[in-house]
Amino acid sequence: MKTLPFVISSFAFALSSAASATLPPLKLNLDQTTVSGLSSGGYMAAQFQLSHADWVKGAAIVAAGPVYCAQNNLMNALDHCINKVASPIPLADLNKQLKDWSVQGLLASEAEIKQSKIWLLHGTADQKISKEVADALYQQYKEWLPTAQLSYVKDKNFAHHMPTLKEGSACDSSEAPFLGQCNYDAAGEALTFIQPGLKAPAENSSGTVYPIEQQKIAGDLADTMAEQGFVYVPKSCEQGQSCTLHISFHGCNQHADAIGMAYVEKAGFNRYADSNNIVVLYPQTRASNLMPMNPQACWDWWGYTDANYANRKGQQTQAVVKMAQFLAQ
């Protein structure tokens, strides 16, 4: 049993008044894990999935560019990987680095990656990530995957956010909490593609959101992350049924300290979790105005933690692996 200090209702934005709560033991099959992410979380989801494609079988990536685009350099990130491309993105060089890492055991094997299912989305009204950057991610994945295992949605008039049916701000606006009322179920479309056989979502979420002590679980590996992340547990999983894991990485300025529980509760994944026995882990970064600088609480996709940020040895990747293992122990 894992004792945690408090519980958060899946219907509330504020902490429960309960003084303490206990996360029940979970029967998790990590071999069918999937991931998702928006913006910096999209970069992180791709890095994480390529690193561990042996057990992370799919990724849903919204508004992000190619893996290792920044090449461990903030200026590269600003000039090539966000809303402008000062010169062509060197995809051949990026893919060579990824393949070298794969040979070295720092990413999954090419054979394991080839079995993945990847769903990509980029909105035509997105002014934070350019079409050229998003297209480059699609082209990068084409080097790794059969076409049938890769989906790219690029014809929707969405701003820079996670599109939802009715949550968040106007669909043409990119503002906190970076969820868009677009009459489009991005979470459902993504999960349906990367997890075939998905059942229809529950009408309302009925599980529980628990805090998870990230820094206690992962130690120094989680130094650039918040003290706590969150995990959504459906009732069926609490009651001992076998469940799988989905990990969803928030975007910059979308961590709980900035927007409360909006992403955790309203991004759209939890209703599908209820009807499909999926535990959803929502890791959290933290903002920092000191070294390493990360004032917008982004996930590391340019190297603010260390040079291994985009492979298995990356500190944040290792921390999230430890969190997944903690939930499954």
Residue, then its C-alpha position, 0 to 999 in steps of 0.5 A: m500500500k502507498t500512503l499519500p497525504f491527500v486526495i483530489s476529487s475528480f470533479a473538483f479543482a480544489l484539494s479534498s478536505a480529507a487529511s489523508a488518503t491511500l492509493p490502493p495497490l494497482k494491477l498494472n500491465l506496463d507492457q501496453t503503456t501509451v503516452s500523450g503530450l501537448s507542445s513541450g509535453g508533445y516533445m517529451a512524449a515523443q522522446f519518452q516513447l522512442s526511448h522505451a518503445d519496447w513497453v510504450k506502444g504508442a504516442a499522441i503528440v499535439a503541436a510539437g516538432p521532431v525529436y532532438c530538434a534543438q540538438n541540446n542548444l537553446m538557440n537552435a530551439l528558438d530558431h528552428c523548433i517553435n514558430k519559425v525555421a531560420s534554416p531547414i531542419p536537419l532531419a537526416d542529422l537528427n535521425k542519424q543521432l537517434k539511430d546511433w542512440s538506438v544502437q547504443g541502447l539509449l533508445a529502443s531498437e529500430a525493430e521495437i520502434k517500428q511496432s509503435k502507433i503514432w498520432l500527430l495533430h497540428g492546428t492550422a491556426d497554431q501560431k506557437i508551433s509552425k506547420e514546417v516544424a510539425d511537418a518535420l515530426y511527421q517526416q521523421y516518424k516516416e523514417w521509422l514507421p509503416t504508414a498505416q501506423l502513423s496518423y497526422v491530423k493537420d486540417k483543423n482550424f485549432a490554435h495552440h492547445m489541446p482541443t476538446l469537445k467543450e472545455g477551456s477557451a475559444c477554439d481559436s485562442s491559445e490561453a490558459p488553461f490551453l484547452g480549446q472548446c473545438n467540438y473535437d475530442a482530441a484525446g478520444e481520437a488519439l487513444t482510439f488510434i494508438q490503442p485499438g479496440l477502445k470502448a466508448p467513453a464513460e458519460n462522466s468521470s467517476g474515478t479518483v485523482y491521487p497525488i503522487e510524490q514525484q521527488k520522493i519516488a525519483g529522488d534527484l532525477a526529479d529535481t526539475m519537476a514539481e514535488q507532486g504529480f497526479v494519477y487518475v485511477p478508475k474505480s475498476c482499477e481501484q477494485g483490483q482489475s487489471c489495467t494499463l497505463h497512459i502517461s500524459f505530459h502537459g505543455c508549457n505554462q500548463h502545470a498544476d501550479a499555473i492552471g490548477m487541475a484543468y489539464v488533469e481533469k478536463a483534457g479528455f483522457n479520464r472518461y476513456a480511462d473509466s471505460n477501458n481500465i486505464v490508469v492515467l499518470y499526469p507528471q508535473t514540471r515546475a517553473s524556475n527562474l534560477m539555473p537550470m532556467n525554465p520559467q514556463a515549466c516546460w518539459d526538457w526538449w532542448g537540454y536544460t537538464d543535461a545532454n541526454y535529455a532526449n534519450r533513456k538517460g534523460q533525467q526527466t525520462q528516468a524520473v517518469v519511468k520510476m513513477a510508472q514502476f512505483l504505480a505497478q509495484 
